[in-house]
């Protein structure tokens, strides 16, 4: 179903956001808590972060900006596109809000947002040059396409099922 949503010519970005939120434990990187469209404050200004993931203790929170699946991450010369740079700047703005107003943004149940932070932008489709995406950070930001996100989710599900089958003494299974 997710594949159909991201390949639709007349897609709605909100539909993608809602679908990912409804299936965040499967589609997003491993996490303890997922904040969806979480408001951040700085003075009288507010911003909404698409996703903020709280991870296991010792692992930094991940700030995720979703952009359209029709936008490319790279130009033909492998520079970041204007849309990719804009998405990266949005995350930087969220982090600036948190760091400049930690009492309103990163205290109590949200204190996991203090300290180191990871940044991730998900946009575009396809898995061409996957190694470039997976092994490269652009100013500390990891870029994935929606296709890579789906492939990673399938790999996690297959690995989980395989380990459970092994515990039961059954043969390996990789249904996805």
N, CA, C and O atoms as a DFTB+ gen file, in Angstrom:
704 C
 N C O
     1  1       0.837      -1.196       0.000
     2  2       0.000       0.000       0.000
     3  2       0.880       1.257       0.000
     4  3       0.588       2.227      -0.700
     5  1       1.949       1.228       0.785
     6  2       2.843       2.384       0.846
     7  2       3.468       2.645      -0.520
     8  3       3.570       3.793      -0.953
     9  1       3.886       1.578      -1.196
    10  2       4.468       1.712      -2.533
    11  2       3.486       2.411      -3.470
    12  3       3.882       3.270      -4.257
    13  1       2.220       2.049      -3.388
    14  2       1.203       2.676      -4.234
    15  2       1.031       4.156      -3.905
    16  3       0.846       4.976      -4.805
    17  1       1.092       4.496      -2.632
    18  2       0.927       5.899      -2.225
    19  2       2.062       6.762      -2.758
    20  3       1.820       7.858      -3.264
    21  1       3.308       6.278      -2.651
    22  2       4.442       7.122      -3.051
    23  2       4.653       7.174      -4.556
    24  3       5.375       8.045      -5.042
    25  1       4.043       6.265      -5.305
    26  2       4.215       6.288      -6.758
    27  2       3.037       6.932      -7.484
    28  3       3.073       7.094      -8.704
    29  1       2.014       7.292      -6.756
    30  2       0.857       7.936      -7.352
    31  2       1.237       9.290      -7.924
    32  3       1.964      10.055      -7.290
    33  1       0.750       9.586      -9.114
    34  2       1.067      10.881      -9.726
    35  2       0.384      12.023      -8.990
    36  3       0.951      13.109      -8.865
    37  1      -0.811      11.791      -8.509
    38  2      -1.551      12.831      -7.789
    39  2      -1.510      12.532      -6.285
    40  3      -2.550      12.469      -5.631
    41  1      -0.307      12.351      -5.749
    42  2      -0.185      12.008      -4.330
    43  2      -0.471      13.237      -3.472
    44  3      -0.360      14.378      -3.920
    45  1      -0.838      12.965      -2.240
    46  2      -1.018      14.030      -1.261
    47  2       0.028      13.839      -0.177
    48  3       0.124      12.769       0.422
    49  1       0.816      14.889       0.073
    50  2       1.883      14.780       1.063
    51  2       1.333      14.404       2.438
    52  3       1.957      13.628       3.163
    53  1       0.173      14.947       2.801
    54  2      -0.430      14.622       4.099
    55  2      -0.742      13.138       4.195
    56  3      -0.606      12.542       5.263
    57  1      -1.160      12.537       3.086
    58  2      -1.469      11.111       3.090
    59  2      -0.213      10.309       3.416
    60  3      -0.270       9.351       4.187
    61  1       0.907      10.694       2.839
    62  2       2.174      10.015       3.111
    63  2       2.541      10.186       4.584
    64  3       2.918       9.220       5.246
    65  1       2.433      11.403       5.095
    66  2       2.751      11.674       6.498
    67  2       1.901      10.808       7.423
    68  3       2.418      10.168       8.339
    69  1       0.595      10.796       7.175
    70  2      -0.313      10.015       8.027
    71  2      -0.002       8.525       7.954
    72  3       0.008       7.840       8.977
    73  1       0.251       8.025       6.754
    74  2       0.543       6.595       6.599
    75  2       1.815       6.232       7.365
    76  3       1.851       5.220       8.065
    77  1       2.852       7.051       7.235
    78  2       4.107       6.778       7.953
    79  2       3.852       6.841       9.452
    80  3       4.357       6.000      10.196
    81  1       3.083       7.814       9.906
    82  2       2.792       7.905      11.334
    83  2       2.043       6.668      11.825
    84  3       2.355       6.137      12.891
    85  1       1.060       6.209      11.058
    86  2       0.282       5.030      11.452
    87  2       1.131       3.758      11.473
    88  3       0.805       2.808      12.184
    89  1       2.212       3.737      10.699
    90  2       3.073       2.554      10.604
    91  2       4.522       2.887      10.979
    92  3       5.462       2.303      10.441
    93  1       4.687       3.837      11.910
    94  2       6.034       4.319      12.228
    95  2       6.943       3.232      12.791
    96  3       8.153       3.273      12.570
    97  1       6.387       2.262      13.513
    98  2       7.239       1.195      14.070
    99  2       7.827       0.305      12.983
   100  3       8.849      -0.346      13.199
   101  1       7.194       0.273      11.825
   102  2       7.686      -0.542      10.716
   103  2       8.549       0.277       9.768
   104  3       9.611      -0.184       9.347
   105  1       8.111       1.486       9.425
   106  2       8.763       2.263       8.369
   107  2       9.949       3.119       8.824
   108  3      10.901       3.302       8.066
   109  1       9.901       3.636      10.035
   110  2      10.959       4.532      10.496
   111  2      12.058       3.751      11.220
   112  3      11.835       2.621      11.653
   113  1      13.239       4.350      11.348
   114  2      14.309       3.675      12.091
   115  2      13.844       3.298      13.502
   116  3      12.921       3.912      14.037
   117  1      14.470       2.310      14.089
   118  2      14.110       1.796      15.405
   119  2      14.046       2.928      16.435
   120  3      14.929       3.783      16.495
   121  1      12.975       2.914      17.249
   122  2      12.785       3.975      18.229
   123  2      11.890       3.515      19.373
   124  3      11.164       2.527      19.262
   125  1      11.962       4.262      20.479
   126  2      11.097       4.016      21.641
   127  2       9.807       4.812      21.535
   128  3       8.725       4.312      21.844
   129  1       9.935       6.056      21.095
   130  2       8.770       6.948      20.998
   131  2       8.891       7.767      19.729
   132  3       9.980       8.176      19.328
   133  1       7.739       7.996      19.105
   134  2       7.695       8.789      17.874
   135  2       6.788       9.996      18.098
   136  3       5.610       9.855      18.426
   137  1       7.353      11.170      17.916
   138  2       6.568      12.399      17.966
   139  2       6.248      12.795      16.530
   140  3       7.149      12.925      15.701
   141  1       4.976      12.985      16.242
   142  2       4.510      13.316      14.893
   143  2       3.994      14.747      14.888
   144  3       3.189      15.131      15.736
   145  1       4.465      15.533      13.924
   146  2       4.079      16.934      13.799
   147  2       4.162      17.630      15.152
   148  3       3.224      18.292      15.596
   149  1       5.298      17.460      15.778
   150  2       5.545      17.992      17.119
   151  2       5.874      19.481      17.038
   152  3       6.737      19.890      16.262
   153  1       5.184      20.288      17.843
   154  2       5.408      21.740      17.843
   155  2       6.652      22.086      18.651
   156  3       6.894      21.540      19.727
   157  1       7.432      23.009      18.099
   158  2       8.610      23.552      18.754
   159  2       8.436      25.057      18.873
   160  3       7.810      25.684      18.018
   161  1       8.991      25.640      19.941
   162  2       8.746      27.050      20.244
   163  2      10.048      27.814      20.405
   164  3      11.030      27.297      20.937
   165  1      10.036      29.057      19.935
   166  2      11.126      29.989      20.171
   167  2      10.509      31.382      20.188
   168  3      10.114      31.908      19.147
   169  1      10.428      31.976      21.379
   170  2       9.738      33.248      21.513
   171  2       8.284      33.078      21.092
   172  3       7.592      32.185      21.580
   173  1       7.825      33.932      20.188
   174  2       6.446      33.846      19.706
   175  2       6.311      32.941      18.479
   176  3       5.202      32.708      17.998
   177  1       7.430      32.434      17.978
   178  2       7.403      31.591      16.778
   179  2       7.194      30.123      17.133
   180  3       7.601      29.654      18.196
   181  1       6.544      29.409      16.204
   182  2       6.409      27.960      16.349
   183  2       6.762      27.297      15.028
   184  3       6.614      27.887      13.958
   185  1       7.227      26.072      15.121
   186  2       7.489      25.220      13.953
   187  2       6.955      23.842      14.278
   188  3       6.830      23.473      15.445
   189  1       6.637      23.079      13.237
   190  2       6.219      21.691      13.420
   191  2       7.270      20.787      12.810
   192  3       7.565      20.877      11.619
   193  1       7.829      19.922      13.628
   194  2       8.767      18.909      13.138
   195  2       7.948      17.739      12.620
   196  3       7.033      17.274      13.300
   197  1       8.265      17.257      11.423
   198  2       7.505      16.132      10.874
   199  2       7.554      14.942      11.825
   200  3       6.514      14.446      12.257
   201  1       8.769      14.482      12.153
   202  2       8.943      13.371      13.090
   203  2      10.174      13.607      13.950
   204  3      11.206      14.071      13.465
   205  1      10.056      13.285      15.217
   206  2      11.206      13.254      16.123
   207  2      11.146      11.901      16.814
   208  3      10.132      11.542      17.413
   209  1      12.238      11.155      16.726
   210  2      12.277       9.811      17.308
   211  2      13.140       9.784      18.556
   212  3      14.300      10.195      18.539
   213  1      12.556       9.294      19.636
   214  2      13.336       9.002      20.835
   215  2      13.847       7.577      20.687
   216  3      13.092       6.657      20.373
   217  1      15.138       7.416      20.920
   218  2      15.742       6.092      20.779
   219  2      16.191       5.572      22.132
   220  3      15.997       6.217      23.162
   221  1      16.793       4.397      22.107
   222  2      17.275       3.793      23.342
   223  2      18.282       4.715      24.017
   224  3      18.930       5.514      23.342
   225  1      18.427       4.619      25.351
   226  2      19.403       5.468      26.052
   227  2      20.795       5.353      25.419
   228  3      21.253       4.265      25.070
   229  1      21.443       6.496      25.284
   230  2      22.769       6.539      24.686
   231  2      22.759       6.811      23.194
   232  3      23.797       7.142      22.622
   233  1      21.607       6.678      22.553
   234  2      21.497       6.975      21.118
   235  2      20.810       8.332      20.945
   236  3      19.837       8.631      21.637
   237  1      21.316       9.147      20.026
   238  2      20.715      10.477      19.844
   239  2      19.325      10.401      19.216
   240  3      18.997       9.463      18.490
   241  1      18.528      11.412      19.519
   242  2      17.215      11.535      18.873
   243  2      17.430      11.741      17.378
   244  3      18.459      12.271      16.958
   245  1      16.452      11.319      16.579
   246  2      16.504      11.536      15.127
   247  2      15.389      12.507      14.751
   248  3      14.223      12.301      15.089
   249  1      15.771      13.564      14.048
   250  2      14.831      14.558      13.548
   251  2      14.634      14.286      12.062
   252  3      15.593      14.315      11.290
   253  1      13.386      14.020      11.657
   254  2      13.110      13.597      10.284
   255  2      12.192      14.592       9.584
   256  3      11.103      14.909      10.064
   257  1      12.660      15.073       8.443
   258  2      11.863      15.933       7.561
   259  2      11.484      15.124       6.338
   260  3      12.340      14.513       5.698
   261  1      10.204      15.118       6.015
   262  2       9.715      14.437       4.814
   263  2       9.474      15.464       3.726
   264  3       8.856      16.503       3.955
   265  1       9.968      15.161       2.547
   266  2       9.703      15.979       1.367
   267  2       9.016      15.090       0.335
   268  3       8.865      13.886       0.544
   269  1       8.618      15.666      -0.734
   270  2       7.870      14.956      -1.766
   271  2       8.684      13.831      -2.403
   272  3       9.893      13.966      -2.592
   273  1       8.019      12.722      -2.735
   274  2       8.707      11.656      -3.454
   275  2       9.054      12.036      -4.898
   276  3       9.817      11.323      -5.550
   277  1       8.518      13.127      -5.400
   278  2       8.842      13.521      -6.776
   279  2      10.125      14.343      -6.861
   280  3      10.679      14.499      -7.949
   281  1      10.607      14.871      -5.740
   282  2      11.841      15.651      -5.743
   283  2      13.052      14.730      -5.717
   284  3      13.045      13.702      -5.039
   285  1      14.067      15.093      -6.440
   286  2      15.334      14.366      -6.385
   287  2      16.179      14.915      -5.251
   288  3      16.068      16.086      -4.886
   289  1      17.024      14.057      -4.700
   290  2      17.964      14.492      -3.663
   291  2      19.163      15.168      -4.311
   292  3      19.646      16.190      -3.824
   293  1      19.646      14.590      -5.418
   294  2      20.875      15.068      -6.049
   295  2      20.623      15.635      -7.439
   296  3      19.693      15.235      -8.140
   297  1      21.477      16.577      -7.813
   298  2      21.522      17.046      -9.193
   299  2      22.327      16.022      -9.991
   300  3      22.833      15.054      -9.423
   301  1      22.445      16.225     -11.273
   302  2      23.232      15.307     -12.106
   303  2      24.703      15.288     -11.703
   304  3      25.401      14.308     -11.965
   305  1      25.183      16.362     -11.068
   306  2      26.578      16.428     -10.622
   307  2      26.730      15.973      -9.164
   308  3      27.787      16.151      -8.557
   309  1      25.676      15.391      -8.618
   310  2      25.651      14.882      -7.244
   311  2      25.781      15.966      -6.179
   312  3      26.274      15.708      -5.081
   313  1      25.343      17.168      -6.502
   314  2      25.170      18.200      -5.490
   315  2      23.745      18.035      -4.956
   316  3      22.890      17.467      -5.635
   317  1      23.492      18.525      -3.757
   318  2      22.136      18.476      -3.225
   319  2      21.247      19.443      -4.001
   320  3      21.674      20.544      -4.348
   321  1      20.011      19.030      -4.272
   322  2      19.051      19.898      -4.950
   323  2      18.591      20.994      -3.987
   324  3      18.843      20.927      -2.784
   325  1      17.921      21.989      -4.529
   326  2      17.380      23.083      -3.702
   327  2      16.403      22.529      -2.666
   328  3      16.396      22.979      -1.520
   329  1      15.580      21.556      -3.060
   330  2      14.615      20.969      -2.122
   331  2      15.321      20.221      -0.995
   332  3      14.886      20.283       0.155
   333  1      16.403      19.515      -1.313
   334  2      17.166      18.784      -0.293
   335  2      17.807      19.769       0.681
   336  3      17.774      19.557       1.893
   337  1      18.383      20.835       0.158
   338  2      18.985      21.860       1.029
   339  2      17.932      22.529       1.906
   340  3      18.181      22.799       3.081
   341  1      16.764      22.795       1.344
   342  2      15.680      23.404       2.122
   343  2      15.263      22.485       3.272
   344  3      15.075      22.945       4.398
   345  1      15.120      21.204       2.992
   346  2      14.738      20.241       4.027
   347  2      15.786      20.190       5.129
   348  3      15.451      20.148       6.313
   349  1      17.037      20.194       4.742
   350  2      18.138      20.174       5.707
   351  2      18.095      21.426       6.588
   352  3      18.327      21.353       7.795
   353  1      17.798      22.569       5.975
   354  2      17.714      23.822       6.726
   355  2      16.533      23.832       7.694
   356  3      16.614      24.416       8.775
   357  1      15.436      23.181       7.302
   358  2      14.285      23.094       8.207
   359  2      14.676      22.368       9.490
   360  3      14.329      22.813      10.585
   361  1      15.391      21.260       9.365
   362  2      15.812      20.514      10.554
   363  2      16.750      21.378      11.392
   364  3      16.642      21.397      12.618
   365  1      17.654      22.080      10.752
   366  2      18.558      22.977      11.494
   367  2      17.767      24.013      12.278
   368  3      18.144      24.369      13.394
   369  1      16.676      24.499      11.703
   370  2      15.833      25.470      12.393
   371  2      15.162      24.840      13.609
   372  3      15.091      25.463      14.668
   373  1      14.664      23.598      13.466
   374  2      14.067      22.910      14.615
   375  2      15.084      22.799      15.751
   376  3      14.772      23.060      16.913
   377  1      16.290      22.411      15.391
   378  2      17.335      22.219      16.404
   379  2      17.694      23.555      17.054
   380  3      17.956      23.610      18.256
   381  1      17.708      24.623      16.272
   382  2      17.966      25.956      16.833
   383  2      16.884      26.317      17.846
   384  3      17.189      26.872      18.902
   385  1      15.627      26.010      17.539
   386  2      14.532      26.278      18.476
   387  2      14.781      25.522      19.782
   388  3      14.650      26.092      20.865
   389  1      15.134      24.261      19.682
   390  2      15.357      23.436      20.876
   391  2      16.524      23.974      21.696
   392  3      16.423      24.114      22.915
   393  1      17.619      24.272      21.027
   394  2      18.814      24.718      21.743
   395  2      18.665      26.112      22.346
   396  3      19.271      26.406      23.376
   397  1      17.865      26.974      21.715
   398  2      17.672      28.330      22.233
   399  2      16.515      28.451      23.222
   400  3      16.392      29.472      23.899
   401  1      15.673      27.437      23.317
   402  2      14.572      27.445      24.291
   403  2      14.352      26.025      24.819
   404  3      13.288      25.439      24.616
   405  1      15.370      25.474      25.502
   406  2      15.269      24.074      25.950
   407  2      14.182      23.846      26.996
   408  3      13.656      22.738      27.103
   409  1      13.843      24.864      27.760
   410  2      12.823      24.667      28.798
   411  2      11.471      24.343      28.173
   412  3      10.770      23.452      28.651
   413  1      11.098      25.049      27.117
   414  2       9.798      24.777      26.474
   415  2       9.853      23.583      25.530
   416  3       8.831      22.937      25.297
   417  1      11.029      23.280      24.981
   418  2      11.107      22.261      23.933
   419  2      11.706      20.932      24.364
   420  3      11.363      19.893      23.800
   421  1      12.590      20.943      25.347
   422  2      13.338      19.713      25.630
   423  2      13.457      19.446      27.125
   424  3      14.539      19.124      27.617
   425  1      12.358      19.580      27.842
   426  2      12.384      19.259      29.267
   427  2      11.312      18.217      29.557
   428  3      10.436      17.960      28.732
   429  1      11.395      17.627      30.734
   430  2      10.427      16.598      31.119
   431  2      10.479      15.413      30.180
   432  3      11.553      14.875      29.909
   433  1       9.323      15.002      29.680
   434  2       9.263      13.829      28.793
   435  2       9.986      14.048      27.465
   436  3      10.230      13.093      26.728
   437  1      10.328      15.300      27.156
   438  2      11.026      15.607      25.910
   439  2      12.522      15.848      26.114
   440  3      13.200      16.309      25.196
   441  1      13.039      15.547      27.288
   442  2      14.454      15.794      27.580
   443  2      15.388      14.961      26.703
   444  3      16.579      15.257      26.614
   445  1      14.860      13.929      26.058
   446  2      15.683      13.133      25.134
   447  2      16.188      13.969      23.954
   448  3      17.108      13.551      23.251
   449  1      15.595      15.145      23.732
   450  2      16.027      16.006      22.631
   451  2      17.268      16.817      22.968
   452  3      17.831      17.479      22.096
   453  1      17.701      16.773      24.227
   454  2      18.952      17.439      24.607
   455  2      20.120      16.581      24.140
   456  3      19.966      15.379      23.923
   457  1      21.265      17.188      23.989
   458  2      22.454      16.429      23.597
   459  2      22.535      16.227      22.097
   460  3      21.908      16.957      21.330
   461  1      23.322      15.214      21.671
   462  2      23.517      14.987      20.234
   463  2      22.199      14.669      19.521
   464  3      21.274      14.100      20.100
   465  1      22.150      15.055      18.252
   466  2      20.951      14.828      17.448
   467  2      21.357      14.314      16.077
   468  3      22.369      14.737      15.516
   469  1      20.564      13.406      15.546
   470  2      20.757      12.966      14.164
   471  2      19.689      13.623      13.313
   472  3      18.577      13.888      13.771
   473  1      20.048      13.880      12.066
   474  2      19.137      14.536      11.119
   475  2      18.931      13.607       9.930
   476  3      19.877      13.005       9.422
   477  1      17.684      13.502       9.498
   478  2      17.370      12.647       8.350
   479  2      16.315      13.319       7.484
   480  3      15.314      13.836       7.980
   481  1      16.562      13.300       6.174
   482  2      15.592      13.794       5.204
   483  2      15.196      12.611       4.333
   484  3      16.047      11.866       3.847
   485  1      13.888      12.449       4.144
   486  2      13.382      11.394       3.264
   487  2      12.640      12.080       2.138
   488  3      11.685      12.824       2.361
   489  1      13.103      11.811       0.904
   490  2      12.496      12.433      -0.274
   491  2      12.879      11.637      -1.517
   492  3      13.849      10.880      -1.493
   493  1      12.147      11.797      -2.570
   494  2      12.490      11.130      -3.820
   495  2      12.156       9.650      -3.800
   496  3      11.676       9.107      -2.805
   497  1      12.427       9.014      -4.936
   498  2      12.178       7.573      -5.081
   499  2      13.404       6.942      -5.699
   500  3      14.304       7.629      -6.181
   501  1      13.422       5.637      -5.677
   502  2      14.494       4.888      -6.312
   503  2      15.593       4.510      -5.338
   504  3      15.710       5.061      -4.243
   505  1      16.400       3.543      -5.779
   506  2      17.482       3.045      -4.932
   507  2      18.812       3.152      -5.656
   508  3      19.804       2.571      -5.215
   509  1      18.848       3.880      -6.754
   510  2      20.094       4.077      -7.478
   511  2      21.081       4.787      -6.556
   512  3      20.708       5.720      -5.845
   513  1      22.325       4.351      -6.566
   514  2      23.370       4.935      -5.715
   515  2      23.030       4.844      -4.230
   516  3      23.276       5.781      -3.471
   517  1      22.463       3.707      -3.823
   518  2      22.084       3.532      -2.417
   519  2      23.272       3.747      -1.491
   520  3      23.119       4.333      -0.419
   521  1      24.444       3.285      -1.882
   522  2      25.630       3.444      -1.033
   523  2      25.920       4.918      -0.770
   524  3      26.349       5.280       0.325
   525  1      25.692       5.757      -1.755
   526  2      25.902       7.196      -1.582
   527  2      24.967       7.726      -0.483
   528  3      25.362       8.572       0.318
   529  1      23.743       7.228      -0.453
   530  2      22.785       7.657       0.553
   531  2      23.138       7.106       1.927
   532  3      23.204       7.851       2.905
   533  1      23.364       5.810       1.996
   534  2      23.542       5.136       3.278
   535  2      24.856       5.506       3.954
   536  3      24.899       5.649       5.176
   537  1      25.910       5.662       3.195
   538  2      27.234       5.867       3.785
   539  2      27.690       7.318       3.829
   540  3      28.815       7.588       4.250
   541  1      26.863       8.248       3.414
   542  2      27.284       9.641       3.343
   543  2      26.338      10.506       4.153
   544  3      25.119      10.344       4.088
   545  1      26.904      11.416       4.907
   546  2      26.112      12.422       5.608
   547  2      26.504      13.775       5.039
   548  3      27.687      14.064       4.859
   549  1      25.522      14.588       4.762
   550  2      25.749      15.918       4.222
   551  2      25.529      16.911       5.356
   552  3      24.396      17.182       5.755
   553  1      26.642      17.451       5.872
   554  2      26.589      18.330       7.041
   555  2      25.808      17.673       8.172
   556  3      24.994      18.319       8.831
   557  1      26.058      16.399       8.390
   558  2      25.416      15.680       9.481
   559  2      24.017      15.188       9.179
   560  3      23.349      14.661      10.069
   561  1      23.562      15.342       7.964
   562  2      22.209      14.912       7.592
   563  2      22.279      13.672       6.709
   564  3      23.010      13.638       5.719
   565  1      21.511      12.659       7.081
   566  2      21.389      11.457       6.268
   567  2      20.196      11.644       5.327
   568  3      19.138      12.113       5.747
   569  1      20.367      11.281       4.077
   570  2      19.277      11.343       3.105
   571  2      18.874       9.938       2.707
   572  3      19.722       9.099       2.404
   573  1      17.572       9.687       2.709
   574  2      17.004       8.444       2.206
   575  2      15.951       8.808       1.172
   576  3      15.367       9.890       1.221
   577  1      15.713       7.896       0.235
   578  2      14.529       8.014      -0.610
   579  2      13.426       7.192       0.052
   580  3      13.690       6.404       0.960
   581  1      12.199       7.378      -0.404
   582  2      11.094       6.571       0.125
   583  2      11.317       5.100      -0.221
   584  3      10.916       4.217       0.537
   585  1      11.945       4.837      -1.346
   586  2      12.245       3.453      -1.738
   587  2      13.248       2.813      -0.772
   588  3      13.108       1.645      -0.409
   589  1      14.254       3.584      -0.361
   590  2      15.224       3.068       0.605
   591  2      14.534       2.827       1.948
   592  3      14.787       1.817       2.605
   593  1      13.666       3.747       2.353
   594  2      12.936       3.576       3.613
   595  2      12.133       2.280       3.581
   596  3      12.125       1.530       4.558
   597  1      11.459       2.013       2.463
   598  2      10.665       0.793       2.332
   599  2      11.558      -0.444       2.333
   600  3      11.221      -1.447       2.963
   601  1      12.687      -0.385       1.638
   602  2      13.619      -1.514       1.613
   603  2      14.186      -1.795       3.007
   604  3      14.290      -2.953       3.412
   605  1      14.551      -0.746       3.736
   606  2      15.072      -0.912       5.102
   607  2      14.010      -1.531       6.011
   608  3      14.326      -2.389       6.836
   609  1      12.761      -1.104       5.868
   610  2      11.670      -1.671       6.675
   611  2      11.498      -3.154       6.364
   612  3      11.311      -3.962       7.274
   613  1      11.560      -3.513       5.095
   614  2      11.452      -4.931       4.711
   615  2      12.606      -5.748       5.290
   616  3      12.405      -6.858       5.782
   617  1      13.817      -5.189       5.226
   618  2      14.980      -5.892       5.786
   619  2      14.831      -6.116       7.286
   620  3      15.127      -7.204       7.781
   621  1      14.373      -5.094       8.019
   622  2      14.176      -5.246       9.467
   623  2      13.128      -6.306       9.756
   624  3      13.314      -7.128      10.653
   625  1      12.018      -6.300       9.003
   626  2      10.962      -7.294       9.209
   627  2      11.474      -8.700       8.900
   628  3      11.224      -9.634       9.662
   629  1      12.189      -8.854       7.787
   630  2      12.744     -10.167       7.429
   631  2      13.730     -10.661       8.484
   632  3      13.698     -11.832       8.861
   633  1      14.605      -9.776       8.962
   634  2      15.584     -10.179       9.977
   635  2      14.898     -10.596      11.266
   636  3      15.305     -11.568      11.903
   637  1      13.870      -9.875      11.650
   638  2      13.132     -10.206      12.866
   639  2      12.443     -11.568      12.738
   640  3      12.511     -12.399      13.644
   641  1      11.784     -11.780      11.602
   642  2      11.122     -13.071      11.384
   643  2      12.132     -14.215      11.317
   644  3      11.893     -15.290      11.868
   645  1      13.253     -13.985      10.647
   646  2      14.290     -15.014      10.535
   647  2      14.809     -15.418      11.898
   648  3      14.967     -16.607      12.172
   649  1      15.077     -14.447      12.756
   650  2      15.615     -14.782      14.081
   651  2      14.579     -15.533      14.912
   652  3      14.937     -16.427      15.679
   653  1      13.312     -15.187      14.772
   654  2      12.263     -15.914      15.494
   655  2      12.144     -17.346      14.977
   656  3      11.986     -18.274      15.770
   657  1      12.217     -17.537      13.667
   658  2      12.152     -18.876      13.090
   659  2      13.341     -19.722      13.547
   660  3      13.186     -20.908      13.835
   661  1      14.531     -19.111      13.613
   662  2      15.720     -19.833      14.072
   663  2      15.552     -20.286      15.511
   664  3      15.922     -21.410      15.852
   665  1      14.995     -19.422      16.366
   666  2      14.755     -19.781      17.766
   667  2      13.822     -20.979      17.882
   668  3      13.951     -21.795      18.795
   669  1      12.890     -21.072      16.955
   670  2      11.941     -22.183      16.954
   671  2      12.476     -23.419      16.237
   672  3      11.802     -24.446      16.155
   673  1      13.700     -23.305      15.719
   674  2      14.305     -24.431      15.009
   675  2      13.749     -24.634      13.611
   676  3      13.882     -25.719      13.047
   677  1      13.142     -23.633      13.056
   678  2      12.575     -23.717      11.706
   679  2      13.551     -23.097      10.710
   680  3      14.466     -22.375      11.106
   681  1      13.368     -23.366       9.463
   682  2      14.225     -22.803       8.424
   683  2      14.045     -21.311       8.300
   684  3      13.041     -20.749       8.737
   685  1      15.030     -20.678       7.698
   686  2      14.981     -19.224       7.524
   687  2      13.849     -18.839       6.578
   688  3      13.569     -19.531       5.599
   689  1      13.210     -17.724       6.894
   690  2      12.134     -17.217       6.063
   691  2      12.369     -15.718       5.820
   692  3      12.749     -14.989       6.735
   693  1      12.144     -15.277       4.605
   694  2      12.276     -13.868       4.242
   695  2      11.108     -13.514       3.313
   696  3      11.283     -13.429       2.097
   697  1       9.919     -13.311       3.888
   698  2       8.737     -13.097       3.038
   699  2       8.671     -11.757       2.328
   700  3       7.894     -11.600       1.386
   701  1       9.467     -10.788       2.757
   702  2       9.358      -9.451       2.161
   703  2      10.529      -9.126       1.276
   704  3      10.586      -8.038       0.702
